[in-house]
């Protein structure tokens, strides 16, 4: 069991993920010492009882649940969780078991280098793989999305939802996400250049339904438009970094 040098928050945004939470918690706390970590579930008021399941797990593991009412969306849920996290290091991952908890220590180890701003679980570098059962239309959607974002960052898997950051490096008031690609938002808005990609094996979700839809794809295009406008704006027109710290 991995014992990190700093306290770790594993942040999981959820909507209708009740069937996956027990196994996610078990795998996570088999990997990370419960004395040095917490699982923070940020739930968008799921009608399937996800929040109740998370609260029940708190009798066994160090689990907290933040329920958001009146607002939905993965990216904004992650931002809410980043504000509430107790850990000096914060790992963000999906609840659907597609991200391997066993890779969390490698993400944390990458941030031992003080020059590294983010460690991201990557499907598309040597050693990274994607489940053979991942549907072709999901593969195509991922490829096109990465192609559109490639001028913004050299990170190969900038679409990944599995990453680790330091709480001290975050400027949350500077973020303006739309939709669900929060890692790309963090990289571009913080102008992070030193991002380490850690190879992972990505699998199809264990239970429940994917949140990907045409509406989400349109929101991603709007998000990209904002990020390109930010990245291409002259430096004198960009917000002063000193005013953006939370």
C-alpha positions in Angstrom: 0.0 0.0 0.0 1.4 3.4 -1.1 1.9 6.0 1.7 2.3 9.4 0.1 4.5 12.1 1.6 1.7 14.6 1.6 -2.0 14.1 2.2 -3.9 13.2 -0.9 -7.5 13.9 -2.0 -8.9 11.7 -4.7 -11.7 13.7 -6.3 -14.4 11.9 -8.2 -17.3 13.8 -9.9 -20.4 11.7 -10.2 -23.9 11.6 -11.7 -25.7 8.3 -11.5 -22.6 6.2 -10.5 -24.0 4.3 -7.5 -23.1 0.8 -8.9 -19.5 1.7 -9.2 -18.7 3.5 -5.9 -18.1 0.5 -3.6 -15.6 -1.1 -5.9 -13.9 2.2 -6.7 -13.4 2.9 -3.0 -12.1 -0.6 -2.3 -9.6 -0.4 -5.2 -8.5 3.1 -4.2 -7.9 2.3 -0.5 -6.1 -0.9 -1.4 -3.7 1.4 -3.3 -3.5 4.4 -1.1 -3.1 4.4 2.7 -6.5 5.6 4.2 -4.5 7.4 6.9 -2.9 9.6 4.2 -5.8 10.1 1.8 -9.5 10.8 1.3 -12.0 10.1 -1.4 -14.1 13.2 -2.2 -17.2 12.5 -4.2 -18.8 15.5 -5.8 -22.3 14.5 -6.9 -24.7 16.5 -9.0 -27.7 15.4 -7.0 -28.0 12.0 -8.8 -31.5 10.5 -8.7 -30.1 6.9 -8.4 -28.9 7.5 -4.8 -25.2 8.0 -5.6 -24.8 10.4 -2.7 -26.4 8.0 -0.2 -24.1 5.3 -1.4 -21.1 7.6 -0.9 -22.2 8.5 2.6 -22.7 4.9 3.5 -19.1 4.1 2.5 -17.9 6.8 4.9 -18.5 4.3 7.7 -15.7 2.1 6.3 -13.4 4.5 4.5 -12.4 8.2 4.7 -15.0 9.3 2.2 -16.7 12.7 2.0 -19.6 13.6 -0.3 -20.4 17.1 -1.6 -23.9 17.3 -3.2 -24.5 20.0 -5.7 -28.1 21.1 -6.4 -29.1 23.3 -9.2 -25.9 22.9 -11.2 -24.6 20.1 -13.3 -21.5 19.4 -15.3 -18.3 17.5 -14.9 -15.8 20.4 -15.2 -17.7 22.7 -12.7 -18.1 19.7 -10.3 -14.3 19.2 -10.4 -13.7 22.9 -9.7 -16.1 22.7 -6.7 -14.1 19.6 -5.5 -10.8 21.4 -5.9 -12.0 24.1 -3.6 -13.2 21.6 -1.0 -10.2 19.2 -1.2 -8.1 18.8 2.0 -5.1 17.3 0.3 -2.0 19.1 -0.7 -2.0 16.8 -3.8 -5.3 16.2 -5.7 -6.0 13.3 -8.0 -9.0 13.6 -10.3 -10.5 10.5 -11.8 -13.8 9.1 -13.2 -16.1 7.0 -11.1 -16.8 4.5 -13.8 -13.7 2.3 -13.1 -12.2 3.2 -16.5 -9.2 4.7 -14.8 -6.9 2.3 -12.9 -6.5 3.2 -9.2 -3.2 1.3 -9.3 -1.7 4.1 -11.4 -2.3 6.8 -8.7 1.1 6.3 -7.0 2.9 6.9 -10.3 1.0 10.1 -10.8 1.9 11.2 -7.3 5.5 10.3 -7.7 5.7 12.4 -10.9 4.8 15.5 -8.8 7.8 15.0 -6.5 9.6 17.0 -9.1 8.8 20.6 -8.2 9.0 21.7 -11.8 6.2 19.4 -12.8 2.7 21.1 -12.7 0.5 18.1 -13.6 0.8 14.4 -14.0 -1.8 12.9 -16.4 -2.8 9.3 -17.0 -2.2 8.9 -20.7 -3.7 6.4 -23.1 -1.6 7.6 -26.1 2.0 7.4 -25.1 4.2 4.3 -25.2 3.0 1.8 -22.6 -0.5 3.3 -22.6 -3.4 1.3 -24.0 -7.2 1.4 -24.6 -9.6 -1.4 -23.9 -10.2 -3.4 -27.1 -13.9 -3.2 -26.3 -13.9 0.6 -26.4 -16.5 1.4 -29.2 -15.3 2.7 -32.5 -17.3 5.8 -32.3 -15.8 6.7 -28.9 -12.3 6.2 -30.4 -13.2 8.4 -33.3 -14.7 11.1 -31.0 -11.5 11.0 -28.9 -9.2 11.3 -31.9 -11.1 14.2 -33.4 -11.2 16.0 -30.0 -7.5 15.6 -29.5 -6.7 16.7 -33.0 -8.7 19.9 -32.5 -6.9 20.7 -29.3 -3.4 19.7 -30.4 -2.3 23.3 -31.2 -3.1 24.3 -27.6 -0.7 21.9 -25.9 1.9 19.2 -26.7 0.3 16.8 -24.2 -0.8 13.7 -26.1 -3.8 12.8 -24.0 -5.1 16.3 -23.0 -8.6 14.8 -23.0 -7.8 12.5 -20.1 -10.0 12.9 -17.0 -7.3 11.2 -14.8 -4.6 13.5 -13.5 -2.9 14.9 -10.4 -2.1 18.5 -9.4 -0.9 20.4 -6.4 -3.5 22.5 -4.7 -0.9 25.3 -4.2 -0.5 25.6 -8.0 -4.2 26.2 -8.8 -5.7 29.5 -9.7 -9.3 28.5 -9.6 -10.8 31.9 -10.2 -9.1 32.0 -13.6 -11.0 29.0 -14.9 -13.9 29.3 -17.4 -14.8 25.7 -18.4 -17.7 24.5 -20.5 -18.6 20.8 -20.5 -16.3 18.1 -19.3 -12.7 18.6 -20.4 -11.3 20.1 -17.2 -7.6 18.9 -17.7 -7.3 20.9 -20.9 -8.8 23.9 -19.2 -6.3 23.7 -16.4 -3.3 23.3 -18.8 -4.2 26.2 -21.0 -5.5 28.7 -18.4 -2.5 28.1 -16.2 -0.1 28.0 -19.2 1.5 24.9 -17.9 4.3 23.5 -20.0 5.7 20.8 -17.8 3.1 18.2 -17.8 4.2 14.5 -17.3 2.2 11.8 -19.0 2.1 8.5 -17.2 0.9 5.5 -19.3 -2.3 3.8 -18.2 -4.6 1.1 -19.5 -8.0 2.7 -20.1 -11.1 0.4 -19.9 -14.7 0.8 -20.8 -17.0 1.8 -17.9 -18.0 -1.0 -15.6 -21.6 0.0 -15.1 -24.0 2.7 -15.9 -24.2 4.9 -19.1 -21.7 7.2 -20.7 -22.4 10.9 -20.3 -21.1 11.6 -23.8 -23.8 13.2 -26.0 -24.2 15.5 -29.0 -24.8 18.3 -26.6 -21.6 17.6 -24.8 -19.7 17.6 -28.1 -21.1 21.0 -29.0 -20.1 22.3 -25.5 -16.6 21.0 -26.2 -16.4 23.1 -29.4 -17.6 26.2 -27.5 -14.9 25.4 -24.9 -12.2 25.1 -27.5 -13.3 28.5 -29.0 -12.8 30.1 -25.6 -9.4 28.5 -25.0 -8.1 29.5 -28.5 -9.2 33.1 -27.8 -7.4 33.0 -24.5 -4.2 31.4 -25.9 -4.0 33.7 -28.9 -4.8 37.0 -27.1 -1.8 39.4 -26.7 -0.1 39.0 -23.3 -1.1 42.6 -22.4 -4.8 41.6 -22.7 -4.6 38.5 -20.5 -5.6 38.7 -16.8 -2.8 39.5 -14.4 -1.7 36.3 -12.8 -1.3 38.0 -9.4 -5.0 38.8 -9.3 -6.2 35.2 -10.1 -4.9 33.3 -7.0 -7.6 32.0 -4.8 
